[in-house]
Amino acid sequence: MAFQKLDFIELSKEEMKKRSGDFLEMMKSRRSVRNFSDKPVPRQIIDNIINTAATAPSGANKQPWKFVVVEDPKIKKQIRIAAEKEEKEFYGHRATKEWLEDLNRFGTDWQKPFLEAAPYLIVVFKQVTDTSRKEARKNYHVSESVGIAVGFLLAAIHNAGLVSLTHTPSPMKFLQEILKRPDNERTYLLIPVGYPTKDAEVPIISKKSFDDISTFV
Ligand SMILES: Cc1cc2nc3c(=O)[nH]c(=O)nc-3n(C[C@H](O)[C@H](O)[C@H](O)COP(=O)(O)O)c2cc1C
């Protein structure tokens, strides 16, 4: 492995405080949105967002992710039909009473019109093996790596002035089939990206307090 000098510029304490505070304020206004407009989004923005996700760290730098971007209305419709079939089962039979109670305050149900309305659906796959060599090799810390990349992706979407939803129709195998993904890939998340509708609403929620989520030792 060859090495190069780290590209690092030390910032002043003031600059660090300002930057971290500004980033916090920006991220505080991110929300999961379920009402998408069909207003088009320039492709360049989607490319930038995915390239941002691709800067994420990953176990042994295996980068075990694939971002399949769906823009074809026919495929979006197919995905909506298949997702709603699973969600109908989930809300009608599969979900436990507690799970439905937890979901109740978000006003969600089996209907997913945003899967057709949003200009882009980014379907994230995790790659359980690396098939770039002759003999397939296991990838390491796959879920952790893809989770971090998706965190970068969601932050980049918000930073670009767009909205997203982290969606997990359960089970999600139908996405592997519709999108004809290879055997070494598993569906990880489905993320519609676009603009909110003019009258979009989000549930009033709160985040845990700093004291709840952190402790210094
Ligand atoms: C792993 C994961 C799965 C989720 N699955 C769904 C989903 O299938 N449908 C949905 O409407 N929201 C889903 N959400 C969104 C959460 O409900 C939302 O993030 C949470 O209520 C907090 O709201 P916020 O994102 O606006 O802060 C999911 C979020 C995560 C992180």
Ligand as a Chemical Component Dictionary entry (heavy atoms), coordinates in Angstrom:
data_LIG
# 
_chem_comp.id                   LIG 
_chem_comp.type                 NON-POLYMER 
_chem_comp.pdbx_formal_charge   0 
_chem_comp.three_letter_code    LIG 
# 
loop_
_chem_comp_atom.comp_id 
_chem_comp_atom.atom_id 
_chem_comp_atom.alt_atom_id 
_chem_comp_atom.type_symbol 
_chem_comp_atom.charge 
_chem_comp_atom.model_Cartn_x 
_chem_comp_atom.model_Cartn_y 
_chem_comp_atom.model_Cartn_z 
_chem_comp_atom.pdbx_ordinal 
LIG C1  C1  C 0 -34.219 2.520  9.221  1  
LIG C2  C2  C 0 -35.423 3.395  9.078  2  
LIG C3  C3  C 0 -36.579 2.882  8.516  3  
LIG C4  C4  C 0 -37.705 3.705  8.324  4  
LIG N1  N1  N 0 -38.798 3.190  7.669  5  
LIG C5  C5  C 0 -39.827 4.005  7.379  6  
LIG C6  C6  C 0 -40.893 3.537  6.574  7  
LIG O1  O1  O 0 -40.885 2.404  6.075  8  
LIG N2  N2  N 0 -41.938 4.379  6.333  9  
LIG C7  C7  C 0 -41.963 5.656  6.816  10 
LIG O2  O2  O 0 -42.937 6.384  6.556  11 
LIG N3  N3  N 0 -40.946 6.148  7.570  12 
LIG C8  C8  C 0 -39.870 5.362  7.844  13 
LIG N4  N4  N 0 -38.794 5.851  8.548  14 
LIG C9  C9  C 0 -38.789 7.268  8.962  15 
LIG C10 C10 C 0 -38.952 7.443  10.473 16 
LIG O3  O3  O 0 -40.301 7.263  10.826 17 
LIG C11 C11 C 0 -38.467 8.859  10.853 18 
LIG O4  O4  O 0 -37.083 8.953  10.572 19 
LIG C12 C12 C 0 -38.682 9.152  12.319 20 
LIG O5  O5  O 0 -40.042 9.209  12.613 21 
LIG C13 C13 C 0 -38.027 10.484 12.732 22 
LIG O6  O6  O 0 -38.523 11.531 11.937 23 
LIG P1  P1  P 0 -37.533 12.493 11.149 24 
LIG O7  O7  O 0 -36.802 11.640 10.136 25 
LIG O8  O8  O 0 -38.410 13.521 10.485 26 
LIG O9  O9  O 0 -36.566 13.082 12.132 27 
LIG C14 C14 C 0 -37.677 5.055  8.752  28 
LIG C15 C15 C 0 -36.499 5.565  9.323  29 
LIG C16 C16 C 0 -35.386 4.759  9.468  30 
LIG C17 C17 C 0 -34.116 5.352  10.025 31 
# 
loop_
_chem_comp_bond.comp_id 
_chem_comp_bond.atom_id_1 
_chem_comp_bond.atom_id_2 
_chem_comp_bond.value_order 
_chem_comp_bond.pdbx_ordinal 
LIG C1  C2  SING 1  
LIG C2  C3  SING 2  
LIG C2  C16 DOUB 3  
LIG C3  C4  DOUB 4  
LIG C4  N1  SING 5  
LIG C4  C14 SING 6  
LIG N1  C5  DOUB 7  
LIG C5  C6  SING 8  
LIG C5  C8  SING 9  
LIG C6  O1  DOUB 10 
LIG C6  N2  SING 11 
LIG N2  C7  SING 12 
LIG C7  O2  DOUB 13 
LIG C7  N3  SING 14 
LIG N3  C8  DOUB 15 
LIG C8  N4  SING 16 
LIG N4  C9  SING 17 
LIG N4  C14 SING 18 
LIG C9  C10 SING 19 
LIG C10 O3  SING 20 
LIG C10 C11 SING 21 
LIG C11 O4  SING 22 
LIG C11 C12 SING 23 
LIG C12 O5  SING 24 
LIG C12 C13 SING 25 
LIG C13 O6  SING 26 
LIG O6  P1  SING 27 
LIG P1  O7  DOUB 28 
LIG P1  O8  SING 29 
LIG P1  O9  SING 30 
LIG C14 C15 DOUB 31 
LIG C15 C16 SING 32 
LIG C16 C17 SING 33 
# 
